[in-house]
Amino acid sequence: MPQTPRDPDRDDSPLAAIDLGSNSFHLLIARPGPGGREAVHRNKQMVQLARGQAPDGPLTEAAIDRAAQCLRQFRDLLDQYQVQHWRAVGTEALRRCGRQPEFLPRWEQILGGPIEIISPADEARLTFTGLSSDPLLRTHRGQFATIDIGGASTEICCGSAFALQEWKSLPLGCLAIGEQFFSHGHPLSAEAFSAAGDYCRKLLDGQLETFQRPAAELCLGAAGTMRVIAELLGNTGYDAITADALQQLITECCRDGELPAALGDHLRWDVIPAGIALLHALLAHLPGTGLQLSDRGIKEGILHNLTGQTLPSASDINNTNIL
């Protein structure tokens, strides 16, 4: 079975993490190597599972079919790399479908094993664990915050040294916000950004009222939407993303009326503008002077959880390919 317990001291076979996110599906295949697990293959598919989904509503048939097509490709890759141990998890878009979505057995048959729809608490824990392995933390000894913007929800965590202390899962996602405030193919406007920002800030004011913000100087953002935003800012990955920089980007978006065509129509008209508005609102609520982009996230957390191995030390994570 895909999730059969694995003895890390005896088993050197590859293993995989599968993240069925609300915007993108991810497959990460890794194998044991010097100092820890090393990534051997990554695959990302822009399934956009939550596109067209109402709050607490079913997925569209088109989204279900896109997901099935992606899972067939993932199954082929698992076979190609001879992966016997893997874990597949679904997040907010699947949580909204209820306890037993009727399409789930079909997906599991395609993939060849179970798909687990995890709770918001588990999603936050796995994401925080994955981000905790980032080399950016090799010289950081204090508390830090993490942000993971998804298609249908956003997870904010605070803690230190793989110890999650506070978390919050917010019903704010770039697909949902994008469909509500930005019109596909229509010029980006100051009115749309203002309405989206006001909506996010109002919800954050209520949701984060009891959130215990630690004195964290470092804030890490999971790759995905934030990587695209960083590239739009001309960020090399080492510079912090700040609220001022995002405000300037919003101004440029309103001036030009659009984002670069290279992003694709499925992102540039609604998803990424929504992500910019949401991240701009989030940074006002979190400690520190900006956000550092990470290439880690829930996938790496799944791998740690799957193996049950000791998490890497600060010296182990100097190698950016060690997971």
Beta strands, then each sheet from edge to edge (+ up, - down):
strand 1: 15-20
strand 2: 25-33
strand 3: 36-45
strand 4: 85-90
strand 5: 115-117
strand 6: 144-149
strand 7: 154-160
strand 8: 163-170
strand 9: 218-221
strand 10: 292-293
sheet 1: 3+ 2- 1+ 4+ 5+
sheet 2: 8+ 7- 6+ 9+ 10+
end
